[in-house]
Amino acid sequence: MKKSFLLLFLIAIDLASFGQELKFEKVALSDSISLANQMQQLAVFCIEQKKPEPDLFKLQIVSGDYKQAIATIEKRIQETPKEERVYLDLYQQFAKAKLSSDFKASFRQLYKSYIINSDDIHVLDLDNTLIARDGTDYFISNFNNLYKNITSKEISLESAQNLIEKYFLKAVYSSTRDIFFEEIKQDHNRRYNINDSIVIPMKDGAEISVVLVQRKGSSMAKNSAILISSIYAGTNEPGAMLSASKGYVGVVANTRGKRLSKGEAKPLEYENKDVYEVIDWISKQPWSNQKVGMYGGSYNGFTQWASMKHKMHPALKTIVPMVAIAPGIDYPMENNVLHNYSYSWNFYVTNNKFLDYKAANDGNRWNNLKDKWYTSGVAFTKLDSLDGEVNTLWTNYMQHPSYDDYWKKMIPYKDEFAKIDIPILTITGYYDDSQRGAMYYYNQHYKYAKNPNHYLLVGPYDHWTAQTEPAEYLRNYKLDQSALINIWYDVVYQWFDYVLRGKEKPSLLKDKVNFQVMDTDTWMHKPSLKAMTNDTLTFYLSADKKNDFYALKSKANAAEIEMTIDFKDRESMNNTEYYPWPLERESINLKDGLVFNSEPFKEDVIMNGSFLGNLEFSINKKDVDYSVIVYQLTPEQKYFHLSYYIGRASFARDRENRNPLVPNQKTKISFDNSKLISKKLQKGSRIVIVVNINKNNNAQINYGTGKDVNIERIEDAKIPLTITFTGQSSISLPIWNSTK
């Protein structure tokens, strides 16, 4: 202990003398006392240096100044809306309990009192934030990994502050998680009657595990049920409780093989039969009024559509699919390009009867795997061999690169959409990873059904916020005030009250298509997707170049713009910035792909909808995976990511049948499946378009041999890919012109 104190004293002397770097000698992570002392002294130093302190209370807590931390947190709480205070409230109880001689007993009593005095909705917020999205294991490993990787004997003050903040999260959550888990769950039992031991037999002998939730003290009259069908066992009970708190009966049904049901979990394959049978079971219960609504996001959105694959159950009165994935359309591949994020998801949902958080949060494993695959150049089918663990689902995916019968059997297909005649509210976001899945269902329903009663709500949300509630910022973009709606608690249940109880339709749904126009603080309401736009801006690629930019022209031209990609080169990657994170940035990599820009806009323009592409090119291969990114270059010279498209050329005409290209012959590829967006582009803005070839560690690499891309490997690279785009190639932006 004396040695540790002396070391910290020397750190203080060194810091005071030089003001830049401070000496740092690691202690054993297993020595919790020495580690806490070291972090305490570092926190004191950081506070004394008066560096930027957005989370000063974290430094104060680690330094042991709990009274001052409580005062800082209370000030922050006064400035923060209640629904955004979940974490701050936890930290406040933690700091107060630290003043007690018995921390655990004190924290338990404080947190229990806090929960009892909270309303239903806030307690469900606690569950969704602290339990369903528990980050404790990540916080622990994140700090431990950062600490282990420190190799220098000196660290900067900024590095020290970063280390302290990560230690803060580890210290708080590792010492409180078990307590607040238990207290939240006990409070649920105080408010609700929860039957979590129901198992329903399916006609083919399989089983479905069901959780039933009713509000204590609720009427014994027959009632409507709100069903969530999910593979995410153990995470959807708060959704059922929310339904119960709103006066409905909440039901959660988990995929066969999950939770209490026997057998093996097989994602995606049986929902097209099982969910229908669960609805039938609900309709026959003594508490049921034979009215069932469904809602949920992502996988839980897919299950709603799957339930109607073969026929409509008469008790199903409405669905609210949010950010719904569409198997074979946007998961596990997008426009037939298979991404590797689904590889780890398979273990997450099938390793046990609930969810394998340890596997899901093992970032080192997944990052190392995709790096190893990329640098080694082995076939995509070898991912599990590199990982050293069998991945049965992944093997299945490999066998179905086109939209074939394997995928078609999971959700309605073509004319099967025609029979779906219930009210539907689809919700998605401009930056939702599953937007194209959600829009696939919407478009197919309108294509095959006659005048469907189907509404769309879309705004500046991502995969999470489009099924819950957006925060003030999405990534680094500040949302308009009008975009800050509570989707889960308000809009969804207003819709259920409208359909199931005959109340007013949600006021936001003024027409069939309802979308928030970014940077205008307004919503627009149109009768169809087509009505979102009344004009088009078309830009043609040209070979005219100034500095790093090729010019976008208003007319087709005779230009030829060549690009070469060496797939054998594993020192670099292409198309690394297609994913929109952050949304706005100071610069983009002007050496990654062909970069084009337009002349500045002379007036404000509103971009509404999905951009279109018509590319003409010749290539020395039989296939290529290509990408187009559209940015707004603002008058302030910042790049705002508007939308992108990534796809496989051989499937551009038909996702069900592959049509290889003819090498060295001009071909035309059209697409209209880009991400939908609505945003005002201010006068003085430019459009920047990046046309690229996909070659990175996040997805398959298409070497262009015409063989199954899954089995291609670096030996197939041989000569570099050469692609030449002509001036007949165009990108068209859908525009709303208010003067028309």
VOLUMMAR-73868 format. One line per 2 residues: their letters; for each residue x, y, z of C-alpha. Coordinates in nm, 2 decimals, decimal comma. Each point is the difference from the previous one (the first is absolute). Example, Ala and Ser with C-alpha at 12.3 -4.5 7.8 and 13.67 -1.06 7.14 Angstrom:
BEGIN
AS = 1,23 -0,45 0,78; 0,14 0,34 -0,07
END
This chain:
BEGIN
MK = 0,00 0,00 0,00; 0,29 0,24 0,08
KS = 0,16 -0,08 -0,33; -0,32 0,08 -0,18
FL = -0,04 0,33 0,19; 0,36 0,10 -0,08
LL = -0,05 -0,08 -0,37; -0,31 0,22 -0,01
FL = 0,19 0,28 0,18; 0,27 -0,02 -0,27
IA = -0,27 0,02 -0,26; -0,13 0,32 0,15
ID = 0,35 0,15 0,01; 0,06 -0,10 -0,36
LA = -0,33 0,15 -0,12; 0,05 0,32 0,19
SF = 0,35 0,04 -0,15; -0,07 -0,07 -0,36
GQ = -0,38 0,04 -0,05; 0,00 -0,23 -0,31
EL = 0,06 -0,37 0,08; -0,02 -0,18 0,34
KF = 0,19 -0,30 0,10; -0,22 -0,31 0,03
EK = 0,08 -0,34 0,14; -0,27 -0,27 -0,04
VA = -0,12 -0,20 0,29; -0,16 -0,35 -0,01
LS = -0,36 0,02 -0,11; -0,07 -0,27 0,26
DS = 0,12 0,24 0,27; -0,32 0,19 0,03
IS = 0,12 0,22 0,29; 0,31 0,12 -0,17
LA = -0,19 0,05 -0,32; -0,26 0,21 0,18
NQ = 0,26 0,21 0,17; 0,18 0,06 -0,33
MQ = -0,32 0,11 -0,18; -0,09 0,22 0,30
QL = 0,33 0,19 -0,02; -0,03 0,03 -0,37
AV = -0,35 0,15 0,04; 0,13 0,25 0,25
FC = 0,27 0,11 -0,24; -0,25 0,04 -0,29
IE = -0,23 0,21 0,21; 0,28 0,22 0,11
QK = 0,11 0,06 -0,35; -0,34 0,14 -0,09
KP = -0,01 -0,17 -0,34; -0,33 -0,02 -0,20
EP = -0,24 -0,17 0,24; -0,33 -0,10 -0,17
DL = -0,04 -0,28 0,25; 0,17 0,16 0,31
FK = -0,21 -0,22 0,23; 0,18 -0,31 -0,13
LQ = 0,34 0,14 0,11; -0,15 0,11 0,33
IV = -0,14 -0,34 0,07; 0,32 -0,18 -0,09
SG = 0,20 0,25 0,21; -0,22 -0,08 0,30
DY = -0,16 0,34 0,03; -0,35 -0,13 0,02
KQ = -0,17 0,30 0,15; 0,13 0,23 -0,28
AI = -0,10 -0,27 -0,26; -0,35 0,00 0,14
AT = -0,03 0,37 -0,04; 0,13 -0,01 -0,36
IE = -0,24 -0,28 -0,09; -0,29 0,18 0,16
KR = 0,07 0,31 -0,21; 0,01 -0,22 -0,31
IQ = -0,33 -0,17 0,10; -0,17 0,34 0,02
ET = 0,11 0,07 -0,35; -0,11 -0,34 -0,14
PK = -0,35 -0,13 -0,09; -0,11 -0,28 0,22
EE = -0,01 -0,26 -0,29; 0,37 0,07 -0,07
RV = 0,12 -0,03 0,36; 0,02 -0,37 0,04
YL = 0,38 -0,01 0,02; 0,03 0,32 0,21
DL = -0,25 -0,13 0,25; 0,20 -0,32 0,04
YQ = 0,32 0,19 0,05; -0,16 0,22 0,26
QF = -0,12 -0,30 0,20; 0,35 -0,15 -0,03
AK = 0,17 0,31 0,13; -0,24 0,03 0,29
AK = 0,05 -0,36 0,09; 0,37 0,05 0,00
LS = -0,04 0,23 0,30; -0,14 -0,29 0,20
SD = 0,21 -0,25 0,19; -0,20 -0,28 -0,16
FK = 0,00 0,08 -0,37; -0,21 -0,29 -0,13
AS = -0,28 0,03 0,26; -0,01 0,37 -0,05
FR = -0,01 -0,01 -0,38; -0,27 -0,27 0,01
QL = -0,22 0,21 0,23; 0,05 0,32 -0,20
YK = -0,07 -0,17 -0,34; -0,30 -0,19 0,13
SY = -0,15 0,33 0,13; 0,08 0,17 -0,33
II = -0,18 -0,27 -0,20; -0,31 -0,01 0,23
NS = -0,04 0,37 -0,05; 0,03 -0,03 -0,38
DD = -0,30 -0,05 -0,24; -0,05 -0,31 -0,22
IH = 0,16 0,16 -0,30; 0,32 0,11 0,18
VL = 0,05 -0,34 0,15; -0,03 -0,15 -0,35
DL = 0,26 0,25 -0,12; 0,23 -0,13 0,27
DN = -0,05 -0,35 -0,11; 0,06 0,08 -0,37
TL = 0,30 0,21 0,07; 0,17 -0,18 0,29
IA = -0,10 -0,36 -0,05; -0,09 -0,06 -0,36
RD = 0,30 0,20 -0,11; 0,23 -0,09 0,29
GT = 0,35 0,11 -0,08; 0,17 -0,11 0,32
DY = 0,21 -0,28 -0,15; 0,10 0,23 -0,28
FI = 0,10 0,27 0,24; 0,22 -0,24 0,20
SN = 0,17 -0,14 -0,31; 0,04 0,34 -0,16
FN = 0,19 0,14 0,30; 0,20 -0,32 0,05
NL = 0,10 -0,01 -0,37; 0,10 0,37 0,00
YK = 0,20 -0,04 0,32; 0,18 -0,31 -0,12
NI = 0,09 0,17 -0,33; 0,18 0,29 0,17
TS = 0,36 -0,07 -0,08; 0,16 0,34 0,06
KE = 0,13 0,12 0,33; -0,16 0,33 -0,06
IS = -0,36 0,10 -0,09; -0,15 0,34 -0,09
LE = -0,26 0,17 0,21; -0,26 -0,06 -0,27
SA = 0,09 -0,38 0,01; -0,03 0,00 0,37
QN = -0,34 0,16 0,00; -0,12 -0,25 -0,26
LI = 0,14 -0,28 0,22; -0,18 0,13 0,30
EK = -0,34 0,04 -0,18; 0,02 -0,37 -0,11
YF = 0,10 -0,10 0,35; -0,30 0,19 0,13
LK = -0,24 -0,20 -0,21; 0,16 -0,33 0,10
AV = 0,00 0,10 0,37; -0,36 0,12 0,01
YS = -0,17 -0,28 -0,20; 0,20 -0,29 0,13
ST = -0,10 0,10 0,36; -0,36 0,08 -0,07
RD = -0,12 -0,22 -0,28; -0,12 -0,30 0,20
IF = -0,18 0,24 0,24; -0,19 0,21 -0,25
FE = -0,08 -0,31 -0,21; -0,17 -0,16 0,30
EI = -0,18 0,32 0,12; -0,14 0,08 -0,35
KQ = -0,12 -0,35 -0,04; -0,16 -0,01 0,34
DH = -0,18 0,32 -0,08; -0,14 -0,15 -0,31
NR = -0,16 -0,27 0,21; -0,15 0,26 0,22
RY = -0,17 0,17 -0,29; -0,09 -0,30 -0,23
NI = -0,12 -0,35 -0,01; 0,27 -0,18 -0,20
ND = -0,04 -0,36 -0,11; 0,33 -0,09 -0,16
SI = -0,04 -0,38 0,00; -0,24 -0,05 -0,29
VI = 0,10 -0,25 -0,27; -0,23 -0,04 -0,31
PM = 0,02 -0,31 -0,21; 0,02 0,05 -0,38
KD = -0,18 -0,23 -0,24; 0,33 -0,16 -0,12
GA = 0,10 -0,08 0,36; 0,23 0,30 0,06
EI = -0,05 0,24 0,29; -0,03 0,37 0,05
SV = 0,08 0,17 0,33; -0,24 0,28 0,09
VL = 0,00 0,27 0,27; -0,34 0,15 0,10
VQ = -0,02 0,34 0,17; -0,30 0,18 0,16
RK = -0,02 0,31 0,21; -0,09 -0,08 0,36
GS = -0,34 0,14 0,09; -0,10 0,01 -0,36
SM = -0,36 -0,08 -0,11; -0,09 -0,37 -0,04
AK = -0,19 0,08 -0,32; 0,12 -0,15 -0,33
NS = 0,27 0,20 -0,16; 0,22 0,05 -0,31
AI = 0,34 -0,15 0,00; 0,32 0,16 -0,13
LI = 0,25 -0,27 -0,12; 0,37 0,02 -0,04
SS = 0,16 -0,29 -0,18; 0,37 -0,01 0,05
IY = 0,32 -0,21 -0,01; 0,15 0,23 0,27
AG = -0,11 -0,20 0,30; -0,01 0,18 0,33
TN = 0,01 0,36 -0,15; -0,36 0,07 -0,11
EP = -0,18 -0,03 0,33; 0,01 0,38 0,05
GA = -0,19 0,03 -0,32; -0,27 -0,23 0,13
ML = -0,01 0,20 0,33; -0,04 0,32 -0,20
SA = -0,30 -0,16 -0,17; -0,14 -0,10 0,34
SK = 0,05 0,35 0,14; -0,19 0,14 -0,30
GY = -0,30 -0,23 0,08; 0,07 -0,29 -0,24
VG = 0,12 -0,35 0,06; 0,37 -0,03 -0,08
VV = 0,13 -0,32 -0,16; 0,35 -0,10 -0,10
AN = 0,06 -0,31 -0,21; 0,36 -0,11 -0,06
TR = 0,13 -0,19 -0,31; -0,03 -0,38 0,03
GK = 0,30 -0,14 0,19; 0,04 0,32 0,21
RL = -0,07 0,06 0,37; -0,21 -0,30 0,14
SK = -0,07 -0,17 -0,32; 0,17 -0,32 -0,10
GE = 0,20 -0,06 -0,31; 0,26 0,20 -0,20
AK = -0,04 0,37 -0,07; -0,03 0,07 -0,38
PL = -0,02 0,37 -0,07; -0,24 0,11 -0,28
EY = -0,11 -0,34 -0,12; -0,32 -0,07 0,19
EN = -0,16 0,33 0,09; -0,21 -0,03 -0,32
KD = -0,20 -0,28 0,18; 0,07 0,05 0,37
VY = -0,12 0,36 0,04; -0,34 -0,09 -0,16
EV = -0,04 -0,28 0,25; 0,09 0,23 0,29
ID = -0,27 0,26 -0,11; -0,25 -0,29 -0,02
WI = 0,09 -0,10 0,36; -0,04 0,36 0,12
SK = -0,35 0,03 -0,17; -0,12 -0,31 0,20
QP = 0,10 0,12 0,35; -0,27 0,10 0,24
WS = 0,13 0,35 0,04; 0,02 0,06 -0,38
NQ = -0,25 0,21 -0,20; 0,13 -0,16 -0,32
KV = 0,19 0,32 -0,09; 0,38 -0,03 -0,04
GM = 0,25 0,27 -0,09; 0,37 -0,05 -0,06
YG = 0,30 0,23 0,01; 0,37 -0,01 0,04
GS = 0,32 0,09 -0,18; 0,27 -0,17 -0,21
YN = -0,05 -0,38 0,04; -0,32 0,07 0,18
GF = -0,12 0,20 -0,30; 0,08 -0,29 -0,23
TQ = -0,21 -0,24 0,21; -0,31 0,21 -0,06
WA = 0,02 -0,03 -0,38; 0,10 -0,37 0,03
SM = -0,33 -0,06 0,20; -0,19 0,09 -0,32
KH = 0,20 -0,21 -0,24; -0,26 -0,28 -0,06
KM = -0,32 0,16 0,12; -0,14 0,28 0,22
HP = -0,12 -0,10 0,34; -0,34 0,16 0,06
AL = 0,10 0,12 0,35; 0,30 0,19 -0,13
KT = -0,13 0,36 -0,04; 0,31 0,20 -0,05
IV = 0,38 0,00 0,00; 0,26 0,27 0,06
PM = 0,33 -0,13 -0,15; 0,29 0,23 0,09
VA = 0,34 -0,03 -0,17; -0,11 -0,34 -0,12
IA = 0,27 -0,22 -0,16; -0,10 -0,19 -0,32
PG = 0,20 -0,33 -0,02; 0,19 -0,03 -0,33
ID = -0,07 0,37 -0,08; 0,19 0,20 0,26
YP = 0,11 -0,27 0,24; 0,25 -0,17 -0,01
ME = 0,08 0,16 -0,33; -0,08 0,33 -0,16
NN = -0,08 0,00 -0,37; 0,16 -0,35 -0,01
VL = 0,33 0,12 0,17; 0,05 -0,21 0,32
HN = 0,13 0,19 0,30; 0,19 -0,18 0,28
YS = -0,18 0,16 0,29; -0,26 -0,28 -0,01
YS = 0,28 -0,25 0,07; 0,02 0,11 0,37
WN = -0,38 0,06 0,03; -0,06 -0,37 -0,06
FY = 0,20 -0,10 0,31; -0,17 0,28 0,20
VT = -0,35 -0,14 -0,05; 0,07 -0,38 -0,03
NN = 0,27 -0,08 0,26; -0,25 -0,05 0,28
KF = -0,37 0,03 0,09; 0,03 0,37 0,06
LD = 0,27 0,22 -0,15; 0,38 -0,03 0,01
YK = 0,11 0,35 0,10; 0,36 -0,12 0,05
AA = 0,03 -0,11 -0,36; -0,18 0,31 -0,13
ND = 0,22 0,24 0,19; 0,32 -0,17 -0,09
GN = 0,12 0,28 -0,23; 0,35 -0,13 -0,01
RW = -0,11 -0,33 -0,13; -0,21 0,14 -0,28
NN = 0,24 0,27 -0,10; 0,29 -0,24 -0,01
LK = -0,20 -0,25 -0,20; -0,09 0,25 -0,28
DK = 0,35 0,14 -0,01; 0,15 -0,35 -0,02
WY = -0,24 -0,10 -0,28; 0,08 0,32 -0,19
TS = 0,38 -0,03 0,03; 0,00 -0,38 -0,07
GV = -0,21 0,03 -0,31; -0,18 -0,33 0,06
AF = -0,35 -0,06 -0,11; -0,30 0,14 0,19
TK = -0,12 -0,35 0,07; 0,32 -0,04 0,22
LD = -0,11 0,25 0,26; -0,10 -0,27 0,24
SL = 0,32 -0,19 -0,06; 0,20 0,31 0,08
DG = -0,22 0,05 0,31; 0,04 -0,36 0,11
EV = -0,37 -0,05 0,07; -0,28 -0,15 -0,21
NT = -0,25 0,25 -0,12; -0,29 -0,20 -0,15
LW = -0,22 0,30 -0,09; 0,30 0,17 -0,18
TN = 0,04 -0,32 -0,20; -0,36 0,02 -0,10
YM = 0,03 0,36 -0,11; 0,29 -0,10 -0,22
QH = -0,22 -0,23 -0,20; -0,25 0,27 -0,09
PS = 0,16 0,30 -0,16; -0,30 0,09 -0,21
YD = -0,36 0,07 0,12; -0,10 -0,37 -0,04
DY = -0,26 -0,22 0,16; 0,20 -0,02 0,33
WK = -0,08 0,37 0,06; -0,34 0,02 -0,18
KM = -0,15 -0,25 0,24; 0,06 0,23 0,30
IP = -0,22 0,30 -0,09; -0,28 0,09 -0,24
YK = 0,10 -0,02 -0,36; -0,16 0,19 -0,29
DE = -0,37 -0,08 -0,01; 0,00 -0,12 0,36
FA = 0,01 0,37 0,09; -0,34 0,05 -0,17
KI = -0,19 -0,18 0,28; 0,14 0,23 0,28
DI = -0,29 0,23 0,07; 0,05 0,13 0,35
PI = 0,12 0,35 0,11; 0,38 0,01 0,01
LT = 0,24 0,27 0,13; 0,35 -0,04 -0,13
IT = 0,27 0,19 0,19; 0,36 0,05 -0,11
GY = 0,28 0,26 -0,01; 0,22 0,16 -0,26
YD = 0,30 -0,16 0,17; -0,16 -0,33 0,10
DS = 0,22 -0,30 -0,11; -0,32 -0,18 -0,09
QR = -0,17 0,28 -0,18; 0,00 -0,19 -0,33
GA = -0,16 -0,30 0,17; -0,28 0,22 0,14
MY = -0,05 0,17 -0,33; 0,00 -0,33 -0,19
YY = -0,31 -0,11 0,20; -0,16 0,34 -0,05
NQ = 0,07 0,01 -0,38; -0,11 -0,36 -0,06
HY = -0,32 0,04 0,20; -0,09 0,30 -0,21
KY = 0,10 -0,18 -0,32; -0,22 -0,31 0,05
AK = -0,28 0,11 0,23; -0,29 0,23 -0,11
NP = 0,01 0,33 0,19; 0,15 -0,14 0,32
NH = -0,06 0,18 0,33; 0,37 0,03 0,05
YL = 0,17 0,31 0,16; 0,37 0,09 0,00
LV = 0,18 0,20 0,26; 0,37 0,09 -0,06
GP = 0,24 0,25 0,13; 0,36 0,06 0,10
YD = 0,03 -0,31 0,21; 0,23 -0,30 0,01
HW = -0,07 -0,37 0,07; -0,05 0,06 0,37
TA = -0,16 0,34 0,02; -0,26 -0,08 -0,27
QT = -0,14 -0,26 0,24; 0,03 0,19 0,32
EP = 0,05 0,37 0,04; 0,26 0,23 -0,17
AE = 0,25 0,19 0,21; 0,10 0,36 -0,08
YL = 0,29 -0,12 -0,21; 0,02 -0,27 -0,26
RN = 0,36 -0,09 -0,01; 0,14 0,36 -0,03
YK = -0,31 0,16 -0,17; -0,23 0,21 0,22
LD = -0,36 -0,09 -0,08; -0,28 0,25 -0,06
QS = -0,23 0,04 0,29; -0,29 -0,14 -0,20
AL = 0,19 -0,32 -0,05; 0,02 -0,07 0,37
IN = -0,31 -0,22 0,03; -0,05 -0,29 0,23
IW = -0,06 -0,28 -0,24; -0,03 -0,30 0,23
YD = -0,20 0,15 0,29; -0,22 0,24 -0,19
VV = -0,04 -0,06 -0,38; -0,02 -0,38 0,02
YQ = -0,27 -0,01 0,27; -0,19 0,29 -0,16
WF = -0,02 -0,22 -0,30; -0,12 -0,30 0,20
DY = -0,26 0,21 0,17; -0,11 0,13 -0,35
VL = -0,04 -0,35 -0,15; -0,10 -0,21 0,30
RG = -0,20 0,25 0,21; -0,14 0,24 -0,26
KE = 0,18 0,31 0,12; 0,15 0,27 -0,21
KP = 0,28 -0,08 -0,25; 0,35 0,13 0,11
SL = 0,01 0,37 -0,09; 0,34 -0,05 -0,17
LK = -0,15 -0,23 -0,26; -0,17 0,26 -0,22
DK = 0,04 -0,21 -0,32; 0,14 -0,34 -0,10
VN = 0,36 0,12 -0,02; 0,12 0,21 0,29
FQ = 0,36 0,12 0,01; 0,21 0,26 0,19
VM = 0,20 0,24 -0,22; 0,34 0,04 0,16
DT = 0,11 0,36 0,06; -0,35 0,14 -0,05
DT = -0,15 -0,10 0,34; -0,31 -0,11 -0,19
WM = -0,18 -0,32 -0,11; -0,14 -0,06 -0,35
HK = -0,30 -0,23 -0,07; -0,06 -0,15 -0,34
PS = -0,24 -0,27 -0,13; 0,28 -0,21 -0,15
LK = 0,37 -0,04 -0,03; -0,02 0,13 -0,36
AM = -0,17 0,32 0,13; 0,30 0,08 0,22
TN = 0,17 0,14 -0,31; -0,10 0,23 -0,28
DT = 0,33 0,06 -0,17; 0,34 -0,17 -0,06
LT = 0,36 0,12 -0,01; 0,20 -0,22 -0,23
FY = 0,38 0,01 0,00; 0,22 -0,17 -0,26
LS = 0,35 -0,12 0,07; 0,28 0,18 -0,19
AD = 0,38 -0,02 -0,04; 0,05 0,37 0,07
KK = 0,21 0,03 0,31; 0,10 0,28 0,23
ND = 0,22 -0,09 0,29; -0,14 -0,32 0,15
FY = -0,35 0,02 -0,15; -0,14 -0,11 -0,33
AL = -0,29 0,23 -0,12; -0,37 -0,10 0,00
KS = -0,17 0,13 -0,32; -0,36 0,07 -0,08
KA = 0,02 -0,19 -0,33; 0,13 -0,33 -0,12
NA = 0,35 0,02 -0,16; 0,27 -0,21 -0,17
AE = 0,22 -0,03 0,31; 0,18 -0,32 0,11
IE = 0,12 -0,02 0,36; 0,21 -0,30 0,09
MT = 0,05 -0,16 0,34; 0,23 -0,29 0,09
ID = -0,02 -0,22 0,31; 0,26 -0,26 0,09
FK = -0,18 -0,26 0,21; 0,34 -0,16 0,08
DR = 0,10 0,32 0,19; -0,10 -0,06 0,37
ES = 0,19 0,30 0,13; -0,29 0,23 -0,09
MN = -0,38 -0,01 -0,03; -0,26 0,16 -0,22
NT = -0,34 0,14 0,09; 0,07 0,03 0,37
EY = -0,22 0,31 0,05; -0,32 -0,12 -0,16
YP = -0,16 -0,05 0,35; -0,14 0,33 0,13
WP = 0,19 0,04 0,32; 0,04 0,29 0,09
LE = -0,27 0,17 -0,20; 0,20 0,32 -0,04
RE = 0,37 0,02 -0,03; 0,27 0,26 -0,08
SI = 0,15 -0,21 -0,28; -0,03 -0,32 -0,19
NL = 0,27 -0,22 -0,16; 0,03 0,14 -0,34
KD = 0,23 -0,28 -0,11; -0,26 -0,27 0,07
GL = -0,20 -0,05 -0,32; -0,10 0,25 -0,27
VF = -0,12 0,32 0,15; -0,22 0,24 -0,19
NS = -0,16 0,34 0,10; -0,26 0,23 -0,14
EP = -0,02 0,37 -0,03; -0,14 0,18 0,31
FK = -0,38 0,02 0,02; -0,14 0,34 -0,08
ED = -0,30 -0,06 0,22; -0,10 -0,22 0,29
VI = -0,10 -0,35 -0,11; -0,19 -0,27 0,19
MN = 0,11 -0,36 -0,08; -0,29 -0,24 0,06
GS = 0,02 -0,37 -0,06; 0,26 -0,25 -0,14
FL = 0,25 0,10 -0,26; 0,02 -0,19 -0,33
GN = 0,30 -0,13 -0,18; 0,06 -0,08 -0,37
LE = 0,36 -0,10 -0,05; 0,16 -0,09 -0,33
FS = 0,34 -0,16 0,01; 0,23 -0,26 -0,14
IN = 0,20 -0,24 0,22; 0,26 -0,27 -0,05
KK = -0,19 -0,24 0,24; -0,33 -0,19 0,00
DV = -0,13 0,18 0,31; 0,06 0,28 0,25
DY = -0,13 0,12 0,34; -0,04 0,38 -0,03
SV = -0,10 0,28 0,22; -0,13 0,36 -0,04
IV = 0,00 0,25 0,29; -0,18 0,33 -0,02
YQ = 0,12 0,29 0,22; -0,11 0,36 0,05
LT = 0,30 0,22 0,01; -0,14 0,28 0,21
PE = 0,08 0,37 -0,04; 0,21 -0,04 0,30
QK = 0,21 -0,26 -0,19; -0,12 -0,29 0,21
YF = -0,10 -0,34 -0,15; -0,34 -0,12 0,10
HL = -0,08 -0,37 -0,08; -0,33 0,00 -0,18
SY = -0,04 -0,35 -0,13; 0,18 -0,30 -0,15
YI = -0,04 -0,31 -0,21; 0,20 -0,32 -0,01
GR = -0,08 -0,29 -0,23; 0,12 -0,28 -0,23
AS = -0,01 0,08 -0,37; -0,10 -0,35 -0,11
FA = -0,32 0,02 0,21; -0,09 0,36 -0,09
RD = -0,27 -0,11 -0,24; -0,14 -0,28 0,21
RE = 0,09 -0,09 0,36; -0,13 -0,36 -0,07
NR = 0,22 -0,08 -0,30; 0,37 0,09 -0,05
NP = 0,09 0,15 -0,34; 0,38 0,01 -0,04
LV = 0,15 0,29 -0,19; 0,18 -0,04 -0,33
PN = 0,36 0,11 0,05; 0,12 0,31 -0,19
QK = -0,35 0,07 -0,13; -0,20 0,30 0,09
TK = -0,29 -0,07 0,24; -0,26 0,20 0,17
IS = -0,10 -0,05 0,36; -0,30 0,18 0,16
FD = -0,10 0,01 0,36; -0,27 0,17 0,21
NS = 0,05 -0,18 0,34; 0,21 0,27 0,17
KL = -0,07 0,13 0,35; -0,30 0,24 0,02
IS = 0,06 0,34 0,15; -0,16 0,34 0,03
KK = 0,22 0,30 0,06; 0,03 0,37 -0,10
LQ = 0,32 0,07 -0,19; 0,08 0,37 0,06
KG = 0,09 0,25 -0,27; 0,37 -0,02 -0,07
SR = 0,01 -0,38 0,07; 0,16 -0,24 -0,25
IV = -0,08 -0,36 -0,07; 0,30 -0,23 0,04
IV = -0,03 -0,36 -0,14; 0,25 -0,27 0,07
VN = -0,01 -0,30 -0,24; 0,20 -0,29 0,13
IN = 0,07 -0,37 -0,01; -0,05 -0,20 0,32
KN = 0,32 -0,15 0,14; 0,02 0,00 0,38
NN = -0,02 -0,22 0,30; -0,38 0,05 0,06
AQ = -0,14 -0,20 -0,28; 0,07 -0,26 -0,27
IN = 0,26 0,09 -0,26; -0,13 -0,06 -0,35
YG = 0,31 -0,08 -0,21; -0,21 0,00 -0,32
TG = 0,06 -0,36 -0,13; -0,37 -0,07 -0,03
KD = 0,03 -0,28 0,25; -0,19 -0,01 0,33
VN = 0,15 0,30 0,18; -0,01 -0,19 0,33
IE = 0,27 -0,24 -0,13; 0,22 0,25 -0,18
RI = 0,34 0,07 0,16; 0,30 0,21 -0,05
ED = 0,14 -0,24 -0,26; -0,29 0,10 -0,22
AK = 0,11 0,36 0,00; 0,27 -0,06 -0,27
IP = -0,01 0,33 -0,19; -0,14 0,32 0,15
LT = -0,36 0,10 -0,07; -0,02 0,28 -0,25
IT = -0,33 0,18 -0,03; -0,08 0,29 -0,23
FT = -0,31 0,21 0,06; -0,14 0,21 -0,29
GQ = -0,15 0,34 -0,01; -0,34 -0,16 -0,05
SS = 0,01 -0,11 0,36; -0,23 0,21 0,22
IS = -0,12 0,04 0,36; -0,35 0,15 0,05
LP = -0,12 0,17 0,32; -0,37 0,01 0,08
IW = -0,09 0,36 0,08; -0,30 0,18 0,14
NS = -0,04 0,34 -0,17; -0,24 0,22 0,21
TK = -0,04 0,24 -0,29; -0,17 -0,26 -0,23
END
